[in-house]
Amino acid sequence: MNESLKLTSLLLFLPLLFVGCVSDVEDDTPPPEPRATTEQGEYIPPDSPGSADAYRRMGVALKQNPEGNVISLDFRGMEIEDTSLGTLTSFGGVQSIKIDSPKVTDMGIRTVTSQVMTLKELDLRGISLTNSGMKKIGMCNRLEVLRLSGKTTTCTVDDGGLIEIAELTRMRALSLDNLWVSEVGLQNLSKMQDLQELTLAKTLAGDEALAVLQQFPNLKKLRVSQDQISDVGLEHLVQISTLEDLDISEDSQITDAGMEHVGKLTNLKKLNLWRVPLTDAGVEHLAGLENLEWLNLDNTQLSDNGMVHLEGMTKLKFLHLGSTTITDAGLKHLAGLKHLEDLKVTDIAATQARVDELKVS
């Protein structure tokens, strides 16, 4: 047999030798690195090398998961533009993006939504967004948190924009403060059955809007401050027994009669009544809210006579009585509130000595 044939036969036979043999030497090969995945088990590719450091140098606040993937990008406080968002493909698993630059427009949001498929949270309060941009946001079918605001007037989203996000069924928190939205737009969001938080301060929301909110069976937090809410609208809230946090501050049409409805929301833990024209009679309706931990009665017409109605709120940790007519005589009713940690008494007739006594007790 020639040498060439011998070598060929040996090469063919070698794999068979190793297949049948068990090595006595331990395998020092490290196990494969764990791969990042989404909650659905989908593989998240590793971020481009150096991309996180590059964004940090730009001033972007970011967070990473244990595998090193960037999961949160916070651009707030930076005057970025649409073109600044063109390299997000460097990251494979971003879940949260926060931007407040008015120089970011619908075009920038189009760039974001086309590059990042894993988004769960978008905080866009302060950008220049229109209903057209909302259409792109409506394509982020994993979105759970969306925060918008028209406070700077650069965001012009209205009821028509809410139609564009109607299919985002995973939504848990939605902020729409200072926008031109009303019950007309809200009624299109009925598929958001997991919605727990909704803010509608300084919008077109009125009593009719509160009636629509009954379509959210898991709503826990609601802000409808500085709106056209009256006692009639508050009656609709009684049907939302899940409410734990209610802000109706600066709703000037609310009276003592409306507090009868609020007093039925016995799961409330936080209640903001700042600058609501209440008297002692209104506060009396709240006496049964024994789960309250936070209560703001600043700038109401509460007097010493109404303080007795707070005695049963033994879980209170925060209480604001500023700009009322409370005196030392009224403060004595707080002696039994053993969990009270923060008592605000600015611009009232009580003495500092009486306030100090409460803090000691």
TORKOL-4160 file (C-alpha; in steps of 0.2 Angstrom, whole numbers, padded with zeros to 4 digits, m for minus):
361
<pt num="1" X="0000" Y="0000" Z="0000"/>
<pt num="2" X="0008" Y="0017" Z="m0005"/>
<pt num="3" X="0010" Y="0031" Z="0008"/>
<pt num="4" X="m0004" Y="0042" Z="0002"/>
<pt num="5" X="m0017" Y="0028" Z="0004"/>
<pt num="6" X="m0011" Y="0024" Z="0021"/>
<pt num="7" X="m0012" Y="0042" Z="0027"/>
<pt num="8" X="m0030" Y="0044" Z="0019"/>
<pt num="9" X="m0035" Y="0028" Z="0029"/>
<pt num="10" X="m0028" Y="0035" Z="0045"/>
<pt num="11" X="m0037" Y="0051" Z="0044"/>
<pt num="12" X="m0054" Y="0042" Z="0040"/>
<pt num="13" X="m0051" Y="0031" Z="0056"/>
<pt num="14" X="m0046" Y="0044" Z="0068"/>
<pt num="15" X="m0064" Y="0051" Z="0071"/>
<pt num="16" X="m0070" Y="0033" Z="0075"/>
<pt num="17" X="m0056" Y="0032" Z="0089"/>
<pt num="18" X="m0062" Y="0048" Z="0098"/>
<pt num="19" X="m0080" Y="0044" Z="0097"/>
<pt num="20" X="m0077" Y="0028" Z="0106"/>
<pt num="21" X="m0066" Y="0035" Z="0119"/>
<pt num="22" X="m0070" Y="0044" Z="0135"/>
<pt num="23" X="m0057" Y="0056" Z="0141"/>
<pt num="24" X="m0050" Y="0056" Z="0159"/>
<pt num="25" X="m0046" Y="0075" Z="0157"/>
<pt num="26" X="m0059" Y="0087" Z="0163"/>
<pt num="27" X="m0066" Y="0099" Z="0150"/>
<pt num="28" X="m0060" Y="0116" Z="0154"/>
<pt num="29" X="m0071" Y="0124" Z="0141"/>
<pt num="30" X="m0082" Y="0137" Z="0150"/>
<pt num="31" X="m0101" Y="0135" Z="0148"/>
<pt num="32" X="m0109" Y="0147" Z="0135"/>
<pt num="33" X="m0114" Y="0164" Z="0141"/>
<pt num="34" X="m0132" Y="0166" Z="0146"/>
<pt num="35" X="m0142" Y="0174" Z="0132"/>
<pt num="36" X="m0153" Y="0189" Z="0135"/>
<pt num="37" X="m0171" Y="0185" Z="0131"/>
<pt num="38" X="m0188" Y="0195" Z="0131"/>
<pt num="39" X="m0202" Y="0189" Z="0143"/>
<pt num="40" X="m0208" Y="0179" Z="0128"/>
<pt num="41" X="m0192" Y="0170" Z="0127"/>
<pt num="42" X="m0186" Y="0179" Z="0111"/>
<pt num="43" X="m0167" Y="0181" Z="0109"/>
<pt num="44" X="m0161" Y="0198" Z="0111"/>
<pt num="45" X="m0144" Y="0201" Z="0102"/>
<pt num="46" X="m0130" Y="0209" Z="0111"/>
<pt num="47" X="m0128" Y="0227" Z="0110"/>
<pt num="48" X="m0115" Y="0234" Z="0098"/>
<pt num="49" X="m0098" Y="0235" Z="0106"/>
<pt num="50" X="m0095" Y="0252" Z="0114"/>
<pt num="51" X="m0112" Y="0259" Z="0110"/>
<pt num="52" X="m0117" Y="0261" Z="0129"/>
<pt num="53" X="m0101" Y="0270" Z="0133"/>
<pt num="54" X="m0104" Y="0281" Z="0118"/>
<pt num="55" X="m0121" Y="0286" Z="0124"/>
<pt num="56" X="m0115" Y="0289" Z="0141"/>
<pt num="57" X="m0102" Y="0301" Z="0135"/>
<pt num="58" X="m0116" Y="0311" Z="0126"/>
<pt num="59" X="m0124" Y="0313" Z="0143"/>
<pt num="60" X="m0138" Y="0300" Z="0141"/>
<pt num="61" X="m0143" Y="0291" Z="0157"/>
<pt num="62" X="m0145" Y="0273" Z="0153"/>
<pt num="63" X="m0148" Y="0256" Z="0162"/>
<pt num="64" X="m0142" Y="0239" Z="0158"/>
<pt num="65" X="m0149" Y="0222" Z="0162"/>
<pt num="66" X="m0138" Y="0208" Z="0170"/>
<pt num="67" X="m0132" Y="0202" Z="0153"/>
<pt num="68" X="m0126" Y="0220" Z="0148"/>
<pt num="69" X="m0140" Y="0224" Z="0136"/>
<pt num="70" X="m0146" Y="0243" Z="0138"/>
<pt num="71" X="m0164" Y="0242" Z="0143"/>
<pt num="72" X="m0167" Y="0261" Z="0146"/>
<pt num="73" X="m0162" Y="0277" Z="0138"/>
<pt num="74" X="m0166" Y="0294" Z="0146"/>
<pt num="75" X="m0163" Y="0309" Z="0135"/>
<pt num="76" X="m0172" Y="0321" Z="0147"/>
<pt num="77" X="m0163" Y="0338" Z="0149"/>
<pt num="78" X="m0154" Y="0336" Z="0132"/>
<pt num="79" X="m0159" Y="0346" Z="0117"/>
<pt num="80" X="m0158" Y="0332" Z="0105"/>
<pt num="81" X="m0166" Y="0332" Z="0087"/>
<pt num="82" X="m0174" Y="0319" Z="0076"/>
<pt num="83" X="m0157" Y="0315" Z="0069"/>
<pt num="84" X="m0150" Y="0311" Z="0086"/>
<pt num="85" X="m0161" Y="0295" Z="0086"/>
<pt num="86" X="m0154" Y="0287" Z="0071"/>
<pt num="87" X="m0142" Y="0274" Z="0079"/>
<pt num="88" X="m0154" Y="0265" Z="0091"/>
<pt num="89" X="m0151" Y="0249" Z="0081"/>
<pt num="90" X="m0135" Y="0248" Z="0091"/>
<pt num="91" X="m0146" Y="0241" Z="0105"/>
<pt num="92" X="m0156" Y="0225" Z="0104"/>
<pt num="93" X="m0167" Y="0226" Z="0119"/>
<pt num="94" X="m0172" Y="0244" Z="0124"/>
<pt num="95" X="m0188" Y="0244" Z="0134"/>
<pt num="96" X="m0189" Y="0262" Z="0140"/>
<pt num="97" X="m0186" Y="0278" Z="0131"/>
<pt num="98" X="m0188" Y="0296" Z="0139"/>
<pt num="99" X="m0187" Y="0312" Z="0129"/>
<pt num="100" X="m0192" Y="0330" Z="0133"/>
<pt num="101" X="m0184" Y="0340" Z="0119"/>
<pt num="102" X="m0196" Y="0350" Z="0108"/>
<pt num="103" X="m0184" Y="0348" Z="0094"/>
<pt num="104" X="m0190" Y="0330" Z="0093"/>
<pt num="105" X="m0205" Y="0328" Z="0081"/>
<pt num="106" X="m0216" Y="0315" Z="0073"/>
<pt num="107" X="m0201" Y="0311" Z="0062"/>
<pt num="108" X="m0190" Y="0306" Z="0077"/>
<pt num="109" X="m0204" Y="0295" Z="0084"/>
<pt num="110" X="m0205" Y="0287" Z="0068"/>
<pt num="111" X="m0187" Y="0283" Z="0069"/>
<pt num="112" X="m0188" Y="0276" Z="0086"/>
<pt num="113" X="m0203" Y="0265" Z="0083"/>
<pt num="114" X="m0196" Y="0258" Z="0067"/>
<pt num="115" X="m0179" Y="0253" Z="0076"/>
<pt num="116" X="m0185" Y="0247" Z="0093"/>
<pt num="117" X="m0196" Y="0233" Z="0093"/>
<pt num="118" X="m0196" Y="0229" Z="0112"/>
<pt num="119" X="m0203" Y="0246" Z="0119"/>
<pt num="120" X="m0213" Y="0245" Z="0135"/>
<pt num="121" X="m0212" Y="0263" Z="0140"/>
<pt num="122" X="m0212" Y="0280" Z="0131"/>
<pt num="123" X="m0211" Y="0296" Z="0141"/>
<pt num="124" X="m0212" Y="0310" Z="0128"/>
<pt num="125" X="m0218" Y="0324" Z="0139"/>
<pt num="126" X="m0211" Y="0340" Z="0130"/>
<pt num="127" X="m0208" Y="0334" Z="0112"/>
<pt num="128" X="m0217" Y="0341" Z="0097"/>
<pt num="129" X="m0230" Y="0327" Z="0094"/>
<pt num="130" X="m0245" Y="0327" Z="0083"/>
<pt num="131" X="m0259" Y="0314" Z="0079"/>
<pt num="132" X="m0248" Y="0308" Z="0065"/>
<pt num="133" X="m0234" Y="0303" Z="0077"/>
<pt num="134" X="m0247" Y="0294" Z="0088"/>
<pt num="135" X="m0250" Y="0283" Z="0073"/>
<pt num="136" X="m0232" Y="0277" Z="0074"/>
<pt num="137" X="m0234" Y="0274" Z="0093"/>
<pt num="138" X="m0249" Y="0264" Z="0090"/>
<pt num="139" X="m0238" Y="0251" Z="0081"/>
<pt num="140" X="m0228" Y="0247" Z="0097"/>
<pt num="141" X="m0239" Y="0233" Z="0103"/>
<pt num="142" X="m0229" Y="0229" Z="0118"/>
<pt num="143" X="m0231" Y="0247" Z="0125"/>
<pt num="144" X="m0237" Y="0247" Z="0143"/>
<pt num="145" X="m0233" Y="0265" Z="0148"/>
<pt num="146" X="m0236" Y="0281" Z="0138"/>
<pt num="147" X="m0233" Y="0298" Z="0145"/>
<pt num="148" X="m0238" Y="0314" Z="0135"/>
<pt num="149" X="m0241" Y="0332" Z="0140"/>
<pt num="150" X="m0246" Y="0348" Z="0131"/>
<pt num="151" X="m0239" Y="0359" Z="0144"/>
<pt num="152" X="m0226" Y="0367" Z="0133"/>
<pt num="153" X="m0239" Y="0368" Z="0118"/>
<pt num="154" X="m0228" Y="0359" Z="0106"/>
<pt num="155" X="m0238" Y="0343" Z="0108"/>
<pt num="156" X="m0255" Y="0345" Z="0099"/>
<pt num="157" X="m0262" Y="0327" Z="0102"/>
<pt num="158" X="m0281" Y="0327" Z="0103"/>
<pt num="159" X="m0295" Y="0315" Z="0103"/>
<pt num="160" X="m0290" Y="0309" Z="0085"/>
<pt num="161" X="m0273" Y="0304" Z="0092"/>
<pt num="162" X="m0281" Y="0293" Z="0105"/>
<pt num="163" X="m0289" Y="0283" Z="0091"/>
<pt num="164" X="m0272" Y="0278" Z="0085"/>
<pt num="165" X="m0267" Y="0270" Z="0101"/>
<pt num="166" X="m0284" Y="0260" Z="0103"/>
<pt num="167" X="m0276" Y="0243" Z="0100"/>
<pt num="168" X="m0262" Y="0245" Z="0114"/>
<pt num="169" X="m0271" Y="0232" Z="0125"/>
<pt num="170" X="m0256" Y="0230" Z="0137"/>
<pt num="171" X="m0257" Y="0248" Z="0143"/>
<pt num="172" X="m0255" Y="0251" Z="0161"/>
<pt num="173" X="m0251" Y="0269" Z="0163"/>
<pt num="174" X="m0257" Y="0283" Z="0152"/>
<pt num="175" X="m0253" Y="0302" Z="0155"/>
<pt num="176" X="m0263" Y="0315" Z="0144"/>
<pt num="177" X="m0261" Y="0330" Z="0154"/>
<pt num="178" X="m0264" Y="0347" Z="0146"/>
<pt num="179" X="m0270" Y="0339" Z="0130"/>
<pt num="180" X="m0286" Y="0343" Z="0120"/>
<pt num="181" X="m0294" Y="0326" Z="0124"/>
<pt num="182" X="m0311" Y="0322" Z="0131"/>
<pt num="183" X="m0324" Y="0308" Z="0133"/>
<pt num="184" X="m0324" Y="0307" Z="0114"/>
<pt num="185" X="m0307" Y="0301" Z="0113"/>
<pt num="186" X="m0307" Y="0291" Z="0129"/>
<pt num="187" X="m0321" Y="0280" Z="0123"/>
<pt num="188" X="m0310" Y="0273" Z="0110"/>
<pt num="189" X="m0298" Y="0265" Z="0123"/>
<pt num="190" X="m0310" Y="0252" Z="0130"/>
<pt num="191" X="m0298" Y="0238" Z="0125"/>
<pt num="192" X="m0286" Y="0244" Z="0138"/>
<pt num="193" X="m0293" Y="0233" Z="0151"/>
<pt num="194" X="m0276" Y="0233" Z="0161"/>
<pt num="195" X="m0275" Y="0251" Z="0163"/>
<pt num="196" X="m0271" Y="0256" Z="0181"/>
<pt num="197" X="m0266" Y="0274" Z="0180"/>
<pt num="198" X="m0273" Y="0289" Z="0170"/>
<pt num="199" X="m0269" Y="0307" Z="0171"/>
<pt num="200" X="m0281" Y="0320" Z="0163"/>
<pt num="201" X="m0276" Y="0336" Z="0172"/>
<pt num="202" X="m0281" Y="0352" Z="0162"/>
<pt num="203" X="m0289" Y="0343" Z="0148"/>
<pt num="204" X="m0307" Y="0344" Z="0141"/>
<pt num="205" X="m0312" Y="0330" Z="0153"/>
<pt num="206" X="m0329" Y="0334" Z="0161"/>
<pt num="207" X="m0342" Y="0324" Z="0170"/>
<pt num="208" X="m0346" Y="0314" Z="0154"/>
<pt num="209" X="m0327" Y="0309" Z="0153"/>
<pt num="210" X="m0329" Y="0302" Z="0171"/>
<pt num="211" X="m0343" Y="0291" Z="0165"/>
<pt num="212" X="m0332" Y="0283" Z="0152"/>
<pt num="213" X="m0319" Y="0278" Z="0164"/>
<pt num="214" X="m0330" Y="0264" Z="0170"/>
<pt num="215" X="m0323" Y="0254" Z="0155"/>
<pt num="216" X="m0307" Y="0252" Z="0165"/>
<pt num="217" X="m0310" Y="0239" Z="0178"/>
<pt num="218" X="m0292" Y="0240" Z="0186"/>
<pt num="219" X="m0290" Y="0258" Z="0187"/>
<pt num="220" X="m0281" Y="0263" Z="0203"/>
<pt num="221" X="m0274" Y="0280" Z="0200"/>
<pt num="222" X="m0284" Y="0295" Z="0192"/>
<pt num="223" X="m0279" Y="0313" Z="0191"/>
<pt num="224" X="m0293" Y="0325" Z="0184"/>
<pt num="225" X="m0287" Y="0341" Z="0192"/>
<pt num="226" X="m0291" Y="0358" Z="0185"/>
<pt num="227" X="m0304" Y="0350" Z="0174"/>
<pt num="228" X="m0323" Y="0354" Z="0172"/>
<pt num="229" X="m0328" Y="0341" Z="0185"/>
<pt num="230" X="m0343" Y="0343" Z="0196"/>
<pt num="231" X="m0352" Y="0334" Z="0209"/>
<pt num="232" X="m0362" Y="0325" Z="0195"/>
<pt num="233" X="m0346" Y="0318" Z="0188"/>
<pt num="234" X="m0340" Y="0312" Z="0205"/>
<pt num="235" X="m0355" Y="0300" Z="0206"/>
<pt num="236" X="m0348" Y="0290" Z="0191"/>
<pt num="237" X="m0332" Y="0287" Z="0201"/>
<pt num="238" X="m0342" Y="0277" Z="0214"/>
<pt num="239" X="m0342" Y="0262" Z="0201"/>
<pt num="240" X="m0323" Y="0262" Z="0201"/>
<pt num="241" X="m0321" Y="0253" Z="0217"/>
<pt num="242" X="m0302" Y="0249" Z="0213"/>
<pt num="243" X="m0297" Y="0268" Z="0215"/>
<pt num="244" X="m0283" Y="0270" Z="0227"/>
<pt num="245" X="m0276" Y="0287" Z="0222"/>
<pt num="246" X="m0288" Y="0302" Z="0217"/>
<pt num="247" X="m0283" Y="0319" Z="0212"/>
<pt num="248" X="m0297" Y="0332" Z="0210"/>
<pt num="249" X="m0287" Y="0347" Z="0215"/>
<pt num="250" X="m0292" Y="0364" Z="0209"/>
<pt num="251" X="m0309" Y="0358" Z="0202"/>
<pt num="252" X="m0319" Y="0373" Z="0207"/>
<pt num="253" X="m0336" Y="0366" Z="0202"/>
<pt num="254" X="m0335" Y="0353" Z="0216"/>
<pt num="255" X="m0344" Y="0356" Z="0232"/>
<pt num="256" X="m0348" Y="0347" Z="0249"/>
<pt num="257" X="m0361" Y="0337" Z="0241"/>
<pt num="258" X="m0348" Y="0329" Z="0229"/>
<pt num="259" X="m0339" Y="0322" Z="0244"/>
<pt num="260" X="m0353" Y="0311" Z="0248"/>
<pt num="261" X="m0348" Y="0301" Z="0232"/>
<pt num="262" X="m0329" Y="0302" Z="0236"/>
<pt num="263" X="m0333" Y="0295" Z="0253"/>
<pt num="264" X="m0339" Y="0279" Z="0246"/>
<pt num="265" X="m0322" Y="0275" Z="0238"/>
<pt num="266" X="m0316" Y="0266" Z="0253"/>
<pt num="267" X="m0300" Y="0259" Z="0245"/>
<pt num="268" X="m0293" Y="0276" Z="0243"/>
<pt num="269" X="m0275" Y="0278" Z="0250"/>
<pt num="270" X="m0271" Y="0295" Z="0243"/>
<pt num="271" X="m0283" Y="0310" Z="0240"/>
<pt num="272" X="m0279" Y="0327" Z="0234"/>
<pt num="273" X="m0292" Y="0341" Z="0237"/>
<pt num="274" X="m0281" Y="0356" Z="0236"/>
<pt num="275" X="m0290" Y="0372" Z="0232"/>
<pt num="276" X="m0307" Y="0363" Z="0231"/>
<pt num="277" X="m0321" Y="0374" Z="0239"/>
<pt num="278" X="m0325" Y="0362" Z="0254"/>
<pt num="279" X="m0331" Y="0366" Z="0271"/>
<pt num="280" X="m0333" Y="0355" Z="0287"/>
<pt num="281" X="m0349" Y="0347" Z="0280"/>
<pt num="282" X="m0339" Y="0340" Z="0265"/>
<pt num="283" X="m0325" Y="0333" Z="0275"/>
<pt num="284" X="m0338" Y="0325" Z="0286"/>
<pt num="285" X="m0342" Y="0314" Z="0271"/>
<pt num="286" X="m0324" Y="0308" Z="0271"/>
<pt num="287" X="m0324" Y="0301" Z="0288"/>
<pt num="288" X="m0326" Y="0283" Z="0283"/>
<pt num="289" X="m0310" Y="0283" Z="0272"/>
<pt num="290" X="m0300" Y="0274" Z="0285"/>
<pt num="291" X="m0287" Y="0267" Z="0272"/>
<pt num="292" X="m0281" Y="0285" Z="0268"/>
<pt num="293" X="m0262" Y="0287" Z="0270"/>
<pt num="294" X="m0260" Y="0304" Z="0261"/>
<pt num="295" X="m0273" Y="0318" Z="0262"/>
<pt num="296" X="m0271" Y="0336" Z="0255"/>
<pt num="297" X="m0284" Y="0349" Z="0262"/>
<pt num="298" X="m0273" Y="0364" Z="0258"/>
<pt num="299" X="m0283" Y="0380" Z="0253"/>
<pt num="300" X="m0300" Y="0372" Z="0258"/>
<pt num="301" X="m0313" Y="0380" Z="0270"/>
<pt num="302" X="m0309" Y="0367" Z="0284"/>
<pt num="303" X="m0311" Y="0374" Z="0302"/>
<pt num="304" X="m0308" Y="0367" Z="0319"/>
<pt num="305" X="m0326" Y="0360" Z="0319"/>
<pt num="306" X="m0322" Y="0348" Z="0304"/>
<pt num="307" X="m0306" Y="0341" Z="0312"/>
<pt num="308" X="m0315" Y="0328" Z="0322"/>
<pt num="309" X="m0319" Y="0319" Z="0305"/>
<pt num="310" X="m0301" Y="0315" Z="0303"/>
<pt num="311" X="m0299" Y="0306" Z="0319"/>
<pt num="312" X="m0303" Y="0289" Z="0311"/>
<pt num="313" X="m0290" Y="0291" Z="0298"/>
<pt num="314" X="m0277" Y="0282" Z="0308"/>
<pt num="315" X="m0266" Y="0276" Z="0294"/>
<pt num="316" X="m0262" Y="0294" Z="0288"/>
<pt num="317" X="m0244" Y="0297" Z="0285"/>
<pt num="318" X="m0246" Y="0314" Z="0276"/>
<pt num="319" X="m0258" Y="0328" Z="0280"/>
<pt num="320" X="m0258" Y="0345" Z="0273"/>
<pt num="321" X="m0269" Y="0358" Z="0282"/>
<pt num="322" X="m0261" Y="0374" Z="0275"/>
<pt num="323" X="m0271" Y="0390" Z="0272"/>
<pt num="324" X="m0286" Y="0384" Z="0282"/>
<pt num="325" X="m0293" Y="0392" Z="0298"/>
<pt num="326" X="m0286" Y="0378" Z="0310"/>
<pt num="327" X="m0281" Y="0383" Z="0327"/>
<pt num="328" X="m0273" Y="0373" Z="0342"/>
<pt num="329" X="m0290" Y="0367" Z="0346"/>
<pt num="330" X="m0292" Y="0359" Z="0330"/>
<pt num="331" X="m0275" Y="0350" Z="0330"/>
<pt num="332" X="m0279" Y="0341" Z="0346"/>
<pt num="333" X="m0290" Y="0329" Z="0335"/>
<pt num="334" X="m0274" Y="0323" Z="0327"/>
<pt num="335" X="m0267" Y="0316" Z="0343"/>
<pt num="336" X="m0272" Y="0298" Z="0339"/>
<pt num="337" X="m0264" Y="0298" Z="0322"/>
<pt num="338" X="m0249" Y="0288" Z="0327"/>
<pt num="339" X="m0243" Y="0285" Z="0309"/>
<pt num="340" X="m0242" Y="0303" Z="0304"/>
<pt num="341" X="m0225" Y="0307" Z="0298"/>
<pt num="342" X="m0227" Y="0323" Z="0288"/>
<pt num="343" X="m0239" Y="0337" Z="0294"/>
<pt num="344" X="m0240" Y="0353" Z="0284"/>
<pt num="345" X="m0248" Y="0368" Z="0293"/>
<pt num="346" X="m0242" Y="0383" Z="0284"/>
<pt num="347" X="m0252" Y="0399" Z="0285"/>
<pt num="348" X="m0264" Y="0393" Z="0299"/>
<pt num="349" X="m0269" Y="0400" Z="0316"/>
<pt num="350" X="m0261" Y="0386" Z="0326"/>
<pt num="351" X="m0245" Y="0389" Z="0337"/>
<pt num="352" X="m0229" Y="0380" Z="0333"/>
<pt num="353" X="m0229" Y="0374" Z="0351"/>
<pt num="354" X="m0244" Y="0364" Z="0348"/>
<pt num="355" X="m0237" Y="0357" Z="0331"/>
<pt num="356" X="m0221" Y="0352" Z="0340"/>
<pt num="357" X="m0232" Y="0343" Z="0353"/>
<pt num="358" X="m0240" Y="0332" Z="0339"/>
<pt num="359" X="m0223" Y="0328" Z="0332"/>
<pt num="360" X="m0216" Y="0322" Z="0349"/>
<pt num="361" X="m0232" Y="0311" Z="0353"/>
